[in-house]
Amino acid sequence: MSLTVGQNSWATISEADTYLGNKIKTTEWFALDNAPSELGAESKETLLSTAYYWLKGSPELNISASATDVNVKNAQIEAAWFLYNNYDELKEREAAIYTGVEDFSLSKRSENLNMDYLQIPSFITGMLRDYGIRNTSADLLGEYDV
């Protein structure tokens, strides 16, 4: 696999390194290999590519594969970093929700699960406000509604 801007990424590894180099608590990013040691292994490329497909596949967003806006690149990098730190928890929640779990309790902690847990975090979608279709609605009138 290789990272190709306009095909499976908006940002380059160099851009991600620069962006995350200016953010606190990101030293683990720089310990990652640029390319995966084997298919599907964690690397900067796989994280950026996974973040690209996560954002590109969101029904809330409409971003061109050839977008060059710095906010799109930064959102992809933030999404890659978020996935690095939270991927396992996201997958566990996704599996629980899709298998019908609505809530759970563990010791003193209890949670209600819903599809909102699987949405892209608002600090990332906020960077993409020019590309979002969130909170839009339309009233369609039928032939008897006029």
Backbone bond lengths (Angstrom), bond angles and torsions (degrees), N, CA, C in turn:
res aa  C-N    CA-C-N  psi(-1)  N-CA   C-N-CA  omega(-1)  CA-C   N-CA-C  phi
1 M - - - 1.446 - - 1.515 108.57 -
2 S 1.307 115.97 142.39 1.454 117.73 171.05 1.519 108.40 -137.79
3 L 1.284 114.41 151.32 1.467 121.47 -178.61 1.521 108.32 -81.02
4 T 1.327 116.83 124.24 1.455 121.67 -179.44 1.522 108.90 -127.29
5 V 1.326 115.97 113.10 1.460 120.53 178.83 1.525 108.74 -61.45
6 G 1.338 115.60 133.18 1.459 121.51 -178.10 1.512 113.39 89.90
7 Q 1.332 116.27 -8.12 1.467 120.27 179.54 1.527 111.63 -121.62
8 N 1.330 117.45 -50.02 1.465 120.12 177.78 1.533 111.83 -137.37
9 S 1.320 114.74 20.18 1.466 119.54 177.68 1.526 110.04 -166.28
10 W 1.311 114.61 152.90 1.466 120.14 169.38 1.526 109.05 -101.89
11 A 1.315 116.58 -31.90 1.462 121.97 -175.77 1.522 110.86 -106.30
12 T 1.307 115.71 151.50 1.461 121.11 174.12 1.530 108.96 -91.14
13 I 1.313 116.02 165.85 1.461 120.33 175.96 1.524 109.87 -61.60
14 S 1.310 116.37 -39.56 1.467 120.79 178.74 1.526 111.21 -60.28
15 E 1.329 116.77 -42.54 1.470 120.53 178.19 1.532 110.33 -65.55
16 A 1.328 116.38 -39.34 1.469 120.03 178.06 1.524 110.36 -65.06
17 D 1.321 116.68 -42.66 1.464 120.11 178.51 1.527 110.96 -60.58
18 T 1.317 116.89 -43.97 1.468 120.78 179.66 1.519 110.78 -63.77
19 Y 1.333 116.34 -46.84 1.462 120.78 -178.41 1.533 110.56 -62.20
20 L 1.324 116.85 -50.69 1.464 120.21 -176.93 1.522 112.38 -73.77
21 G 1.314 117.04 -21.16 1.458 120.38 175.61 1.510 112.79 -68.39
22 N 1.327 115.74 -17.98 1.458 121.66 178.59 1.526 112.23 -103.36
23 K 1.310 116.83 16.61 1.466 122.43 -177.84 1.529 108.58 -124.36
24 I 1.316 116.98 140.49 1.463 120.00 -178.19 1.523 111.33 -72.01
25 K 1.328 115.00 155.21 1.471 124.14 174.47 1.520 113.56 59.16
26 T 1.313 116.36 38.93 1.464 120.36 179.73 1.532 112.30 -119.58
27 T 1.305 117.54 16.62 1.467 119.76 -176.17 1.525 112.42 -61.00
28 E 1.334 118.52 -28.13 1.469 120.92 179.43 1.530 111.85 -63.40
29 W 1.324 117.03 -29.18 1.458 120.84 178.38 1.531 110.46 -57.63
30 F 1.325 115.26 -40.65 1.465 120.46 -174.55 1.535 112.57 -77.71
31 A 1.318 116.88 -10.06 1.462 121.17 174.33 1.533 111.24 -86.78
32 L 1.325 117.38 -13.65 1.467 121.82 179.79 1.525 110.75 -74.27
33 D 1.329 116.07 145.98 1.464 120.46 172.10 1.524 108.58 -70.38
34 N 1.312 117.01 150.39 1.466 120.22 176.77 1.522 110.81 -65.46
35 A 1.326 116.58 -45.93 1.461 122.18 -178.89 1.523 109.06 -112.26
36 P 1.325 117.14 152.47 1.462 119.42 179.69 1.522 112.04 -69.31
37 S 1.314 116.31 145.22 1.465 120.85 177.05 1.524 110.69 -71.82
38 E 1.331 116.82 -25.17 1.464 123.62 174.92 1.512 107.37 -152.38
39 L 1.307 117.71 163.12 1.458 121.32 -177.86 1.529 111.14 -54.42
40 G 1.307 116.13 130.77 1.455 121.35 177.58 1.512 115.33 83.53
41 A 1.319 118.37 -4.55 1.467 120.66 179.81 1.530 109.48 -73.77
42 E 1.308 114.47 152.21 1.456 120.61 -179.39 1.525 110.55 -68.62
43 S 1.317 116.04 127.39 1.458 122.81 177.27 1.519 107.48 -158.71
44 K 1.313 116.24 172.88 1.461 119.72 176.55 1.529 110.39 -61.73
45 E 1.333 116.65 -41.68 1.465 120.16 178.84 1.519 112.39 -61.52
46 T 1.337 116.90 -48.28 1.473 118.89 -176.88 1.525 110.94 -67.94
47 L 1.313 118.06 -35.96 1.458 120.24 178.11 1.527 111.19 -66.66
48 L 1.320 116.97 -45.04 1.466 119.69 178.89 1.523 111.32 -65.53
49 S 1.326 116.88 -40.85 1.455 120.33 179.04 1.535 111.36 -66.43
50 T 1.318 117.10 -42.77 1.466 120.77 177.37 1.528 110.72 -61.76
51 A 1.319 116.63 -42.19 1.472 120.66 178.05 1.522 110.55 -64.04
52 Y 1.322 117.53 -39.52 1.467 121.94 177.74 1.527 109.99 -58.64
53 Y 1.331 116.49 -50.99 1.468 119.64 -178.25 1.529 112.11 -67.65
54 W 1.332 117.16 -30.95 1.461 120.80 177.08 1.528 109.73 -64.98
55 L 1.315 116.69 -47.34 1.470 120.55 -179.93 1.529 110.57 -71.39
56 K 1.305 117.26 -43.57 1.469 121.75 -178.14 1.523 111.41 -64.14
57 G 1.323 116.85 -33.81 1.457 120.97 -178.36 1.515 114.89 -86.67
58 S 1.319 116.65 -3.07 1.464 119.50 -178.45 1.522 110.95 -71.43
59 P 1.346 117.36 131.46 1.463 119.58 176.40 1.532 112.02 -70.42
60 E 1.331 116.46 -10.71 1.464 120.49 179.83 1.521 112.73 -84.49
61 L 1.322 117.32 -13.60 1.456 120.96 -172.30 1.518 111.09 -126.09
62 N 1.302 115.10 152.06 1.458 120.93 176.36 1.528 107.37 -135.95
63 I 1.322 115.67 87.75 1.458 121.47 -175.20 1.521 108.90 -116.19
64 S 1.311 116.37 129.00 1.455 121.91 178.04 1.528 110.24 -66.92
65 A 1.312 116.24 144.26 1.465 120.89 177.22 1.516 111.44 -61.75
66 S 1.330 116.56 -24.76 1.464 120.57 -177.92 1.530 112.89 -98.63
67 A 1.323 117.28 15.25 1.471 119.90 -179.85 1.525 110.45 -60.06
68 T 1.324 115.51 139.36 1.468 120.43 179.97 1.523 111.92 -121.36
69 D 1.323 116.99 3.03 1.458 121.70 -178.53 1.531 110.51 -60.46
70 V 1.317 116.53 135.39 1.468 120.88 -178.31 1.526 111.43 -61.54
71 N 1.327 117.84 -31.44 1.469 120.21 178.25 1.521 111.61 -66.68
72 V 1.312 117.87 -35.39 1.467 121.70 177.11 1.523 109.13 -66.40
73 K 1.320 116.56 -46.19 1.461 120.42 179.07 1.527 110.93 -61.50
74 N 1.327 116.38 -45.83 1.467 119.89 -179.94 1.519 111.78 -64.18
75 A 1.330 117.26 -38.30 1.464 120.47 177.70 1.522 110.60 -64.62
76 Q 1.326 117.60 -39.81 1.458 120.74 177.26 1.523 110.52 -63.31
77 I 1.312 116.84 -42.06 1.464 120.88 179.92 1.525 110.34 -65.84
78 E 1.334 116.81 -43.52 1.472 120.57 176.31 1.528 110.26 -60.96
79 A 1.334 116.57 -41.52 1.471 120.29 179.09 1.524 110.62 -64.29
80 A 1.325 117.29 -40.04 1.472 120.85 177.98 1.523 110.20 -62.40
81 W 1.312 116.85 -43.83 1.469 121.00 179.95 1.528 110.49 -67.18
82 F 1.333 117.06 -39.64 1.461 121.89 177.08 1.530 109.90 -61.52
83 L 1.319 117.26 -44.90 1.461 120.86 179.29 1.524 111.28 -64.34
84 Y 1.316 116.93 -38.96 1.465 120.04 177.42 1.527 110.27 -56.97
85 N 1.310 116.02 -42.53 1.461 121.58 -175.40 1.526 114.48 -85.57
86 N 1.335 118.55 -19.64 1.468 120.24 -170.88 1.523 115.38 -134.16
87 Y 1.309 118.68 8.52 1.460 121.10 -172.98 1.530 112.89 -58.66
88 D 1.322 117.01 -46.89 1.467 119.45 -177.38 1.526 111.38 -62.63
89 E 1.325 116.84 -43.09 1.461 120.02 178.78 1.535 110.83 -64.34
90 L 1.321 118.19 -41.23 1.464 121.20 177.78 1.523 111.08 -60.09
91 K 1.325 116.91 -44.29 1.456 120.50 -179.44 1.528 111.55 -66.00
92 E 1.323 117.45 -38.48 1.464 120.72 177.21 1.523 111.02 -63.56
93 R 1.326 116.60 -45.09 1.467 120.50 178.70 1.525 110.87 -64.68
94 E 1.320 116.31 -42.32 1.456 120.82 179.20 1.525 110.48 -59.64
95 A 1.319 116.57 -45.63 1.467 120.63 179.51 1.529 110.45 -63.55
96 A 1.316 117.21 -41.85 1.469 120.40 179.48 1.524 110.85 -63.03
97 I 1.321 116.51 -46.17 1.466 120.48 -178.94 1.525 110.69 -63.61
98 Y 1.326 117.32 -46.50 1.462 120.63 -177.44 1.517 113.45 -71.02
99 T 1.338 117.66 -17.03 1.459 119.52 176.26 1.523 111.91 -98.40
100 G 1.330 116.47 8.75 1.455 120.72 171.79 1.513 117.24 98.33
101 V 1.332 118.98 3.54 1.458 120.04 177.76 1.532 108.79 -70.92
102 E 1.323 116.36 125.40 1.456 120.51 -179.61 1.514 112.48 -102.81
103 D 1.321 116.53 -29.94 1.461 120.34 177.60 1.519 108.80 -158.51
104 F 1.323 115.25 164.02 1.455 119.46 178.08 1.520 109.24 -153.63
105 S 1.335 115.50 159.15 1.458 122.48 175.70 1.515 108.19 -129.51
106 L 1.299 115.45 139.88 1.450 122.08 178.27 1.518 106.70 -141.73
107 S 1.311 115.81 106.12 1.463 121.55 -175.11 1.523 108.54 58.63
108 K 1.316 117.99 -119.88 1.472 120.87 -179.45 1.523 112.62 -92.81
109 R 1.303 116.90 -1.40 1.463 121.40 -177.88 1.519 110.20 -99.11
110 S 1.313 116.37 132.33 1.456 120.41 173.33 1.518 108.67 -138.40
111 E 1.316 115.23 149.06 1.460 120.95 -178.41 1.511 110.39 -142.96
112 N 1.313 114.40 148.19 1.452 121.90 169.33 1.518 106.62 -101.89
113 L 1.299 116.58 127.49 1.459 120.78 -178.96 1.517 109.82 -99.91
114 N 1.311 115.78 140.58 1.453 121.59 172.10 1.519 108.06 -151.43
115 M 1.288 116.80 177.42 1.462 121.20 -175.53 1.530 112.76 -63.53
116 D 1.333 118.38 -18.53 1.464 120.31 178.46 1.524 111.62 -59.62
117 Y 1.338 116.99 -26.75 1.459 120.21 179.27 1.527 111.72 -65.87
118 L 1.323 116.72 -21.21 1.455 120.01 -176.07 1.525 112.71 -97.29
119 Q 1.322 116.42 -1.31 1.454 119.23 179.28 1.523 110.85 -74.45
120 I 1.289 114.65 156.53 1.458 120.69 175.17 1.522 107.09 -66.05
121 P 1.326 118.30 132.30 1.459 120.96 -177.25 1.536 112.34 -56.43
122 S 1.320 115.29 145.26 1.465 120.60 -175.42 1.525 113.20 -63.23
123 F 1.333 118.68 -27.09 1.458 118.17 178.29 1.528 110.89 -68.81
124 I 1.325 117.26 -21.48 1.463 120.90 175.58 1.533 109.92 -87.40
125 T 1.330 117.73 -47.99 1.468 119.34 -179.98 1.517 111.05 -64.36
126 G 1.324 117.27 -27.49 1.465 120.15 176.45 1.517 111.93 -61.61
127 M 1.319 116.63 -32.21 1.460 120.56 177.10 1.527 110.83 -70.17
128 L 1.329 115.80 -18.98 1.459 122.14 -175.58 1.521 112.34 -110.26
129 R 1.317 117.01 25.76 1.469 119.40 -174.33 1.527 113.12 -57.07
130 D 1.332 118.06 -28.02 1.469 120.31 178.54 1.523 112.34 -75.27
131 Y 1.335 117.00 -11.88 1.459 120.85 -176.91 1.519 112.57 -111.69
132 G 1.314 117.66 -5.28 1.459 120.92 -173.62 1.501 113.27 -84.36
133 I 1.312 114.57 154.43 1.455 121.13 172.67 1.521 109.61 -121.45
134 R 1.332 116.76 14.50 1.458 122.39 -179.53 1.528 109.85 -62.56
135 N 1.311 115.83 145.97 1.458 123.86 176.60 1.525 113.76 63.05
136 T 1.290 117.68 27.54 1.457 119.76 174.15 1.513 107.48 -104.58
137 S 1.287 115.82 148.87 1.454 119.37 177.71 1.516 108.98 -149.49
138 A 1.305 115.13 161.57 1.459 120.79 178.22 1.519 107.64 -142.03
139 D 1.311 115.33 142.75 1.449 120.38 175.17 1.528 106.85 -101.99
140 L 1.314 115.71 118.21 1.445 120.28 178.91 1.517 108.60 -95.21
141 L 1.307 115.68 127.43 1.448 120.44 -178.78 1.518 109.70 -95.16
142 G 1.305 115.07 134.54 1.454 120.70 174.95 1.520 109.87 -87.41
143 E 1.308 117.21 177.22 1.462 120.18 -176.70 1.531 112.12 -64.91
144 Y 1.332 119.05 -20.16 1.462 120.52 -179.28 1.525 112.95 -99.03
145 D 1.338 116.98 1.58 1.461 120.78 -177.17 1.519 114.03 -93.57
146 V 1.303 119.94 1.57 1.474 121.64 -178.03 1.482 112.76 -87.00
